[in-house]
Amino acid sequence: MLTGKQHFEEANAMKQRLEQEGIKVENDQVVNFEKLFWDPGKELM
């Protein structure tokens, strides 16, 4: 879920920025989130 979107200047700003980076968003959810999520605790070990 785009839970941080309320911290942006416009309601759709977070979605637009993600899409500019090539990330697909549908119904306020990142498509393939599990594949895109970077877990520093796991990746930096």
Buried (B, 14 or more C-beta within 10 A) or exposed (E): EBEEBEEBEEEEEBBEEBEEEEBEBEEEEBEEEEEEEEEEEEEEE
